[in-house]
Structures are given as C-alpha cells and as structure tokens.
C-alpha cells in the first residue's frame, strides 16, 4: 500500500493561494500581534493591513511562532488518518517555530520536520520540491532527507527600497538608515547559513536597480536548477513586478516563472517596496 503523505509548511513559505491549491500544501499560520490584537497570518490579517496600520500609528506588528499545541493538534489529526507528514518551517535562526514543531513531532513517528534554513519562497521552493517528490512516490523520510540536503542550494535574496521598516523593527541602526537614504542605496539582503545579511548595495532608483540585481543573481545560469524560479514581492507596483518577470523570462532558462506576494512576516520586516528572485542552484552555496 502506498504511503499517504501530507506536505505542510508554516505560513512564512509565502506560497500563493493558487500554488497551495495546486500542490495540496497544508499551511499552519504564525500569529501576528498588532494594535493590541492577535491575528492569524493569512487568515484575518494581510500585509496591506499592516501597511495601513503603520501609516496610521507608526506601529509595526510582532510575529509569533506557531506553538507546540497547534503543531500537536495538526500532527494528531493527520497521523490518526494514516498520513505521514513532512513539515517545513522558517529558519530556526529566525524563529522558534522549528523548535516547537520538532518538540511536538517527538510523539509522532511518522512526522518529519525540516528546518528550511530560509524564509519566504526560499522555503517555498523546498515545499514544492517535496510535493513533486511525493508525486513521484518517494517516502516521507526520503523527501525530508533530500530537502535537508537541497536547502543549502537555495538562493534567496531581496532588494529593499527603504530601510525604514528594518530600522523601526530594530534590525538596523539609525545611522545606517540615514546613510542609505542619503546615498540612495538599495541593499540586497541574502539568506546564508539560515540568517539574513547584506550581500550587496545598489545605488539608484528602486525600479532601475532591479534588472542589475537580477543579472547579478542569475549570472550565466550555468549553476541553476531551471525548473522553478520565484519573483516574490511585498506589494510592489504592477509595472515593477511585470518588468522583473519579463527580465527573468528573457534568460529563457526557467521552465516555471512563478509570482508570489510576501506574507506578513517578510512584509513587516522589509516594507512594501521589496522584491526578490529566488531559485535553487545545482551546488551548495558557500
């Protein structure tokens, strides 16, 4: 009898509703605290609500990890129905979600928790890869093991127009934010070793630096897995998104160019004008 497998992710994987439906992914949302209330990411709060609240109050929300009890309830429900589960979480360096999932999974032998060492569609790429492996008939254990190797090959980065949200959230200094604004710098934030850091700084108008950023990340394309690429944004203008999608497609190397909007976690950290191109490389990123 074939193994029944559930592929699940916390809400930070930033997959679109269409992608979630297509691949049958189960999403467990993080919590979002804002204006004295607690919301559920992607259920009763979205990034536009965060931006609206910030414009009115100057307040940024706080995100809360999925707790152990919620993971336990989820694992109990599906394992009792005979499913094995591969559960993907945001990097353990960024949230306690992975730790909570792993603790909850100790009571369930057929649950495999994978730390993506990533965020946003960097993790989403692993989730989609897992779904495709499940369709090919791989076991839950095999899928988890392959993805734990594959995560080191994920190239995840974003260009940020303004450091305002990072500064307000305590993730950069006032001096750094002032200097970036003064020099019109647009930092590229890349994920490495499960953490975010500045990999390069571009100078100029946000829309104009994005093609340079895309060219730098894709290079000659020789080291890329070309099945999937994400263009993920945090609420950019349609013209900017379309131009970046066209730029990525112009390379003629990717089978599927997917568009996704970042959820509450990335949006609350980086702000509206944030855009990234995310894909998997053939070799681990050093």
N, C-alpha and C positions, 0 to 999 in steps of 0.2 A: 504493500500500500504506500502510495506517495506521501511524503511528509507535507503536512499543511503548514504553510509559513506566513506569518504576518511581518511585514516590514513597517517599522514605526520610527517616528522622529519627533523630537521636541519642535516647537514652533519656530525656532531660530533657523531652520533649514531654508526658509523663505521660498518654498515651492509655491507656485501659483495654484489657485483652486482647480484649474484645468489639468495641471500636472499631477496634483494629488489624486484627482479622479481617474486620470489615465492609468496611473501606476498602482492605484489602490493603496496608497500610503495612509497609515493611521497617524494622526497628529495629536501630540499631548502638549497643550499650550502652557507657556510660562505665565506668571502673574505680572500685572503692571499696576503700580500704585501711582495715582495722580489726583490732585485736588481733594485729598482726604478720602478717596475711594479706591477700592481694589477691583481691577478689571481682569479679564482673561484675554490674553493676546490673540488677536484674530477672530475673537468671538463677539465681544462687546466693546472693543477698542481697536482702533486702527491708527496708522501714522498720521493721517490728516487731522485726527482728533488731538494728537499730541502736539502738532504744529499750531493748531488753533488755540489750544490751552497755553502754549508757550507765548504766543503773540499777545495773549490777554494778560497773563500773570508773570511771565518770565521764569516759570517753573518747568523744570524737566522732570519726567517721571522716573521712577525707580522700578527696575525689573526684578522679579523674584523667581528663583529656581523652582522647578517642579518638585514638590515634596515627596517623601518616601511613601506616604499613604496613597497618594494619587497613582504613583507607579505601581504599588502593590495591587490596588484595585484593578488597574488595567491588565497587569500580568495575570491576575487571578481569573478575570473574565475570559480571556482568550486561551489560556492554557487549559482551563476547565472544559473548553470546547475542542480540545485536542490539537491546538496550534502550537508550533514553536515560534518564538519571537526573536527578531533581530532589531534591537533598539539603538537608534543613533542619537547622540547628544552633542550640544555645543562643546567646544574645548573645555577640558577640566581646568585649564589655566584661566578661564574667563567666568566660570560659573560652577556652583556645587551641584548642578543638575546631574552630571555624570556620576558623581559620588552617591547621590541619592538613588539613582537608578540601579547602580551596582549593588547597593545595600539591599534594595527591595528584591533584586533578582536572586539573591542568595537562597531564597525559599523556593525557587522555581528552576529545576534542572534544564529546562528547555528554553531558557531565556538567555540571550547573548547580548551584552551591552557593549556598544562600540563608541569610544571617545573619538570623534571625528578630528580632534586637534584643529578644529576650524570653526568658522561661523558662516552664517548666511548660505548662499548656494555653493560655497566650498563644501559644506556638509551635504547640501542637496545633491551634488554630483555623486557622492558616495551612496546616498539613498537610492538614486536612480540606477546606479550600477548594481546595487543589491537587488532591486526589483527585477532587473534583466537577468541576473544570475538565478534568481528564484524561478523565473520563467524557463530557464534552461535546465532546471531540475537539480541544481546544486542544493546541498543540505544547508540548514541554518548555520551549523557550525562552520562549514566551508565558506559560506558567504561572509560571516564575521571575520574569519581568519584572512580572507583575501582583502577585505576592506581595511583591515588593520595594517596591511602592507601598502595598499593603494593610497591611504591617506597622506603618506609622505610625498606623493606625487602631485597632490592637488595644488594648483597655482591660484591663489585667491588674493585679490587686491582691489582697492578702490581709490579713486581720486576724489578729494574733498574740496569743495569750493571755498568754504569758510571754516575756520577753527572755532567759531562761536560756541557750538554745542559741546565740543571737546573741552573747551575752556570752562564753560558753565558746569560741566559734569566733573570737573576736577582732573581731567586727563591731559591737560597741557597748561603751561604757565601763561600768565597774562602777557609776559614779555614775548613769548613765542607767538601768541595770537596776534599781538600788536605788530611784531616784525613781519609776520606772514601777510597781514593786511597791507602794511606799508609798502612791501615789495611785490604785492600781488602774487604771492606764492600759492600754489595748489599742491599740497603734499599727496603723494601716493602712499597709502597705508597698505602694507602687505602682511599676510599671516605667515609666520615662520616659527617652528617649534611650539605651535599651539598658542602663540602670543602675537599681538599686533605691534607693528613698528613701522617707522617711516623708511621706505626704501629709496625714494627719490622725490625731489621737489621740482615741480614745473613752475614756470613763470608766465603769466599772461591770463587772458580771458578763459574762463572755465570751458566753454564750448570749443575754443581753439586749441587748448592743450590736450583734449581727449584723444584726437587722432594720433598725436605723438605718443601718448601713453599706450594706446592700443598697439601701435607699431613696436614699441619697446617690449611689451609683454609677449607678443606673438613671435617677433623676430622672423626668422626664415621658415618657421613652422616645422622644422625637421624633428624636433623633440616632443611634438604634441600628439596626444591621443585625439583623433579628429572626429570622434563620434558625436560628442556633445560640447557645446560652449554656452555659457550663460552671459547675457548682458543684464546685470542687475542694478537697479537704481532705487533711490529713496524718494522719488516724487519729482524727477526732472521733467522739464518741458518736453512735449512730444517731439518737437523738432530735433532736440539734442539726442533723444533716445533713437529716433529713426536714423540720424546721421551716424551714430555709433554702430547700430545694427548693420547699416549699409557698408560701413568700413570693415567690419568683421567678415561680412559675406564676400567682400571684394577679394579676400585672400583665396576663396574657392577651395578651402581645405576642410571645412567643418560640415558634417552631414546634417546636424541639427543645431540651428542657432535659436536659442530659447530666451525669451524675455521674462524677467521676474521683477516684481517690486519688493524691496526690502520691507520686512515687518517692523514691529515696534522696537525690537532690541537694537538693530543697526540704525534705524531712523532716529531713535532718541539719543544715540551716541554721536552721530555724524551730521545730522541735518538733511534738509530736503535735497540740495544740490550735491549729491554723492552718486557716483556711478562706477561700476567695476565690470571687468571682463574676466570670467572665471572658467577654468578648464583643467584638464588633467594632463600631466606630462608623462612621457614614457619612462622616465627615470626619477628617482627621489630628488627632491630639491635640497640642495646643501646650503 
